[in-house]
Every structure is written in structure tokens, then in C-alpha cells.
Amino acid sequence: MKKTIIAAAALTAFGAATASAQVIEQPKFFDNIYIGLDGGVTTPMSHNAFFGSMRGVAGLHIGKQITPVFGVGAEGYFGVNTSSWNGHLHSSTAFDNSYVGAYGTVDLFNLFGGYNCGVRPFTIEAMAGAGWGHDYFAKSDGVDDYNYFATKVGLNFNFNVTDHFTIALKPSITWNMNGDFDQSATAYDVNKATFNLMAGVTYRFGDGFKCVRPYDQAEVDGLNAQVNELRAAVAATSAAADAATLENAALAAQLQEALNRKPEVIKEVSNRYNSVRFVFFRVGSYKITADQMPNVEMIAEYMANHPNSKVVIKGYASPEGNYDFNIKLAKNRAEAVKNVLTSKYKIASSRITAEGEGIGNMFEEPSWNRVSICTLESAAK
């Protein structure tokens, strides 16, 4: 008896420790309650034919799974009156005997294998209980009904068909802890024991035990810091995107303004119009015509009045015609103005610079580019 109690207590303590090591969500009060029906046979362990004295038994059980390992419950069952275990003594009721008691269970799979956060297809439970036994006798035999203290141990082989329904095979042994018709002497005796083999159907209420991840403040703080960093990065990225959008809008406005602006043709100009004279030529010619001589004369007159002045003559040709010919033509037009200044107006050649500039594009009118542009430079400059 002591060894059985110590073993049961050790298993219970170890099971509770194993369950507490799991991180399991606290179930509600009415979660993991179960109820079921049992049916099977019972027979004496000795002094009777094992199969010949076997009779049917039926009962009811109800309980609650406290942890994935440890559960408690209550049960009751009645043996059907088919024969007598005591020779000539017979029950006057439909039952030979009954038992009502409380029990505890230990799930061996969850105890040694750990809880896997779900319902296993098959488990084995160790069961131990104690309660009140009662034998029924006929008054005509002159024997009163008999009450006794009983203990019970067994195994439950559970086949979990679904998360809520279980079919179980339950072999067990029940001891009459009192002496024969003496309810004061308590002892384990095989001669006062019965073997029970029952099958049960159980329905479990609730969703069972749910595993949750343990709360770790350091990990939460770290994740919050990462979230804040990501938020800051998103804010910075958003600000940069807004700035880029504004810059793009400004550039788009500048581009549209540039597209809408009329093109400007940059021409060779001088703020000193009084120092520039033009000598125009006919197409393909570098001969100075009579109508252009007044312009040459104005240059000569200026240089005569300003002995230290100089003139730079740049000859141009319009784009029509052969390129190589136009290059020579531009040079000849500059030289033509220089020759008139030196030969007719006696201006020293050292004061004159004549250069051919090739194809001219100063004027939108092509014919105007057949010209020699003469720029006068005073001694002060």
C-alpha cells in the first residue's frame, strides 16, 4: 500500500513539473471537462472460475484534465446480477455489486515524451483511485448488504478518434480493503480483489491545452526598438521622396518654360556701332562694287583722321556653292578691302589685318553673309 501511494505521488509530482515546464495558455474553468460511459466485465481474482464467474458491468465517469499530464475524476459502475461469488448467496436486485469513487490519472506519453501542443492519436494513462464498494444480498438468505472501502489501479489505453471523442480500453484491479464481513481490518489481498476490463467512450469539452510563446520583455524591447528604427527610416525615406518630388516638379516647370520660350539666335554684335562698317559683295564675287565704295571710304577717312588707329577686316561667304571655293572667296573679300585702302587711300598695310573667316552665319538672310566686316580700333584700345 505504501509503495503504491509513494509511486503514485511521485508520478503526479513529476507530471505536474513537466506540465509546468510547458508554456501553456491558462484554460478556462469549464475547459477540458469530460464525461463518458463505460461497459465491460468483472471477475474475482481468486477462489472462483475466472471466466465462469465473469459478469457484465456498466458505469459512468466524469472528470477534468488539470494539466496535459494530470487529471482527476469520479466514476461509478454496477455489476449485473448473473451469478453469485459466494456460492448460495444471491442478490435480490438487478445488481450484484456497485462502486463509486474518485480517481487521478497520469498521461504517460505527455509525462515522458512532453506535451506536443495537440491531441495525440493514442495515449496511455496510469489511473489510481479509491471509493465505496457495496455488495447486494438477498434478505431471504439472512445476510445484510455489505459496504467496504475499496481502492483501484489500472491503465487507460486511449484512442483519440477526434479532438473531442475518445474510445478507451480500461483494464483495472479493485481491492476490498476490509476483511471478510469485518469492516475494520484494512489490507491488500488478492483474494479480495476483482479484475475489471471495460471499454469507454468519452467526450471532452473545450479546445484542450493551447501552447503559447513565453513573454520575453527583453525580446519585446528589442523588437520595439527595431520597429522604431524602421519607422524612422520610413519617415526619412518619405521626406527624401517628398523633396525629390518637389525638385522634380521644379525641374519640370523649368523644362516647360524652356520649351515654351522662343529660340534666340545669337549674332555677332558690338556695342560700338560707330567702329564697325560692312562691305557687301555679289554672289561668287570679291569685287567691290560702286555702291559699296562709300563704306570703304568711311573707313579710310576715319583712319586718316586717326593716325594711330587700326582696322581688322574679316571676310565671309554665304553657304551657296562649293565649300572650298567659298573658303577662298571669303579670304579674297577681306583682301579686296585691304587692297583698296592701301592702293587708293594710301593707308599703311601694317595698320590693316585681313582674314578670311569662311562661311558666315551671322545673318538670317543668306545673302547678307557675303560680306567683309571691318572693325576699327583706336590707339587707346
Secondary structure, 3 states (H helix, E strand, C coil): CHHHHHHHHHHHHHHHHHHHHCCECCCCCCCCEEEEEEEEEEEECCCCCCCCCCEEEEEEEEEEECCCCEEEEEEEEEEECCCCCCCCCCCCCCEEEEEEEEEEEEEHHHHHHCCCCCCCCEEEEEEEEEEEEEECCCHHHCCCCEEEEEEEEEEEEEEECCCCEEEEEEEEEEEECCECCECCCCCCCHHHEEEEEEEEEEEECCCCCCECCCCCHHHHHHHHHHHHHHHHHHHHHHHHHHHHHHHHHHHHHHHHHHHHCCCCCCCCCCCCHHHEEEEECCCCCCCCCHHHHHHHHHHHHHHHHCCCCEEEEEEEECCCCCHHHHHHHHHHHHHHHHHHHHHCCCCCHHHEEEEEEEECCCCCCHHHHCEEEEEEECCCC
